[in-house]
Amino acid sequence: MPQQLLDLEPVPTLLRRVRAELSADFPSAKPLRVSRAPGRLDVMGGIADYTGSLVCEMPLDRAAAVALGERDDRQVQVFSFNLHDEHKPFTLRIPLDALAKGSIEELRREFNEPGRKWAAYLVGCLFILHEQKLIDLAHSKIRGVNLALLSNVPLGAGVSSSAAIEVATMMNLLDHFDLRERVDAMRVSAMCQTVENRVVGAPCGIMDQVTSCAGQTETLLRLLCQPHELQAPLELPENVRVVGINSNVKHSVGGGAYGRTRCAAFMAHKIILELMRRAGQMVGKTLERDPMNGYLANLDPEDYKKHFRPRLPEWMKGAQFLAQFGQTIDTATSVDAEVDYPVQHAADHHVLEAGRVKRFASLIEEAAAARTNTRDQGRPLDMAGHLMYASHLSYTNDAMLGAPECDLLVDLVRRNEKSGLYGAKITGGGSGGTVAVLADKSDRADRALAEIMADYEKQTGKTPELFGGSSDGAWKAGTKVVRDAALD
C-alpha cells in the first residue's frame, strides 16, 4: 500500500491507548483488527448531493480509527477515547440479542439518552449489517465484539467526523466477518449513510461516506449523486492544491437549518413536477414519469428560471404544502405543518449549484491539461475560484446556511487572490464549519494562508485550523490484524 495503515494517525495512538488503558478488554494474547477512514473536504457540491448534483470531494489526512477484538459473552461493547471525554475512555455495552430483536425506533431512543449518541455511529453498523442480512446477530456463532474508537477529525467542523467513524467501523466489521467479497465500496457507503439517516437520525446525503470509503489521496473524488455514480477522479494541476480552514464555529447536519433547507428543496421538486404535469395536460399529453428522475439537478437552469421559478412560492407554510401536495419523496425529512419553508430560495441554490459544479470540474480539467504556470492555466483556475465564490454566496442567500465567520474567511481569501489563492467557499452542511480554498503550491500562498488565519483570529477571537493533507479512503487502505508484538 502506498500509505501504510499502521503508520497513519490516529492508528498508532489508538493502538498505544488500547494497550495501556483497555488491556482487560483487549488482552495481549488475542489479536485485534484495526481500520481507518478519513474525513473529507467538500470542495464543490455540498448539500446539493441530496438533489442529485455532481460533487467534488477531497479525503483528508484527519481520520477515525477503530480497533476490534472478539468477546465470548454475546455482547457488543464500544469504547470512545475522545467523543465523550478525551482523557478517559467512555464505555457502552449492549447484548447482541437486543440488537437482533430490536427496531430502528427502539435503537434510536436508546442512543438518544444523554451521553450515548456517539455510540450510535458504531453499534448502528452492526444493526444495519444484521438488517440487510449480511450477518445474523441472533446466531450463536457470533460471540460478540469490542470496538474502540479514536478520531482526530474535529467534531462540528463540517469535515465528516461522523462518516469517518461509520466507515472505519463498517470496514472493520466487514473484514472481521469475512464479508468483503459480498460488497463493494458503494454498498459500504450506502450502508453507512443508512446508519446516519436511520439510526443516528441525521438527514445527510451520501457524499461524505463515499469519500471516506473510496477517496484517493491528493485527488478530488467525483460523484454524481443519482443516487451514487462514481466518475473518474478529478486530478488537480501539479502546482495546485485544495486546503481547508476550520472556522471553529460548530456545525451540525442534524441542525434545524440544514433540515429545513433540505425539506424545502424536495418541496420545490414536488411543486415543479406538478407544474410539469399541468403543462402536459394543457397540451393533451399525460406525464407518466418524472422528467427530473427525482433530482432537481436534472432540471435545466434556463428552463427553471423561465418556466418554474416565477411560479414557486418564495416561502410556504408546511401545512399549506401538505394540504396541496402531501409529503415529499425524501426519506430523510418530513414536512412540518408548523414550519415556514424557503421553497424558491432552496430551489435556486440546488438547481444552479448543480450547473456550477459541472463547470468547476471542466475548468479544473482544462487547467490540468495546460502547461504549468502559463496564462492558459491561470484563466480556468481563476474562473473555477469564482464559481466557488458564487457557491458560497448561494449558501448564504439561498440555502440560508451561511455563517459570518465563514464569510470573513472567504472575504480574506478574495483579498489575497494575487498571492496564489483562487477562490473559497463554505463547505458541507454550512452554518459554520470549514472553508475550502483553491490555492497554488507555493511559498506565497503559504504566507497568504498564514496571514488570513492570523487576521481571522484577531477579528473573531477564534483560533482557526488548517487542513492541508490528504490520505486514501478506507476501501483502499483496508484493515489489518495486529498481534501483541505490533503493539509494543
HELIX and SHEET records of a PDB file:
HELIX    1   1 LEU A    5  ASP A    7  5                                   3    
HELIX    2   2 VAL A   11  GLU A   21  1                                  11    
HELIX    3   3 GLY A   46  THR A   51  5                                   6    
HELIX    4   4 LEU A   96  LYS A  101  1                                   6    
HELIX    5   5 ILE A  104  PHE A  111  1                                   8    
HELIX    6   6 LYS A  117  GLU A  131  1                                  15    
HELIX    7   7 SER A  161  HIS A  176  1                                  16    
HELIX    8   8 ARG A  180  ARG A  182  5                                   3    
HELIX    9   9 ALA A  185  THR A  194  1                                  10    
HELIX   10  10 VAL A  195  VAL A  200  3                                   6    
HELIX   11  11 MET A  207  ALA A  214  1                                   8    
HELIX   12  12 GLY A  256  MET A  282  1                                  27    
HELIX   13  13 LEU A  296  ASN A  298  5                                   3    
HELIX   14  14 PRO A  301  ASP A  303  1                                   3    
HELIX   15  15 TYR A  304  PHE A  308  3                                   5    
HELIX   16  16 ARG A  309  ARG A  311  5                                   3    
HELIX   17  17 GLY A  318  PHE A  325  1                                   8    
HELIX   18  18 VAL A  343  ALA A  369  1                                  27    
HELIX   19  19 ARG A  375  ASN A  397  1                                  23    
HELIX   20  20 PRO A  404  ARG A  415  1                                  12    
HELIX   21  21 GLU A  417  SER A  419  5                                   3    
HELIX   22  22 ASP A  443  THR A  460  1                                  18    
HELIX   23  23 ALA A  474  ALA A  477  1                                   4    
HELIX   24  24 ASP A  484  LEU A  487  1                                   4    
SHEET    1   A 6 PHE A  90  PRO A  95  0                                        
SHEET    2   A 6 GLN A  75  SER A  80 -1                                        
SHEET    3   A 6 GLY A 144  SER A 151  1                                        
SHEET    4   A 6 LEU A  54  GLU A  70 -1                                        
SHEET    5   A 6 LEU A  32  MET A  44 -1                                        
SHEET    6   A 6 LYS A 480  VAL A 482 -1                                        
SHEET    1   B 6 PHE A  90  PRO A  95  0                                        
SHEET    2   B 6 GLN A  75  SER A  80 -1                                        
SHEET    3   B 6 GLY A 144  SER A 151  1                                        
SHEET    4   B 6 LEU A  54  GLU A  70 -1                                        
SHEET    5   B 6 LEU A 221  LEU A 224 -1                                        
SHEET    6   B 6 GLU A 229  LEU A 230 -1                                        
SHEET    1   C 4 LEU A 421  ILE A 426  0                                        
SHEET    2   C 4 THR A 434  ASP A 440 -1                                        
SHEET    3   C 4 VAL A 240  ASN A 246 -1                                        
SHEET    4   C 4 GLU A 465  PHE A 467 -1                                        
SHEET    1   D 2 MET A 316  LYS A 317  0                                        
SHEET    2   D 2 ASP A 340  TYR A 341 -1                                        
END                                                                             
